[in-house]
């Protein structure tokens, strides 16, 4: 009986930690970029480059930003181009 109870507790604990780990937001990679802030390195009218989290990315900004302006990442396009807006 004690072995069965121990087994149930262990399985329940493992399921709990798996559930917790699935809830966390990605900390690295392109999936973590939406919502991040950065700085335009070149003019983005509409295409240019931005620096986000210390890395240089291709970016598209429909409203246009000048080099040196702060931007916010709205979305990551399929070819790893960031869609950004003025902060």
Secondary structure, DSSP 8 states (H G I E B T S, - for coil): -HHHHHHHHHHHHHHHHHHHHHHS---SSGGG-TT-EEEESS-BSSEEEEEETTEEEEEE-SS-B-TT-EEEEEEE-TTS-EEEEE-
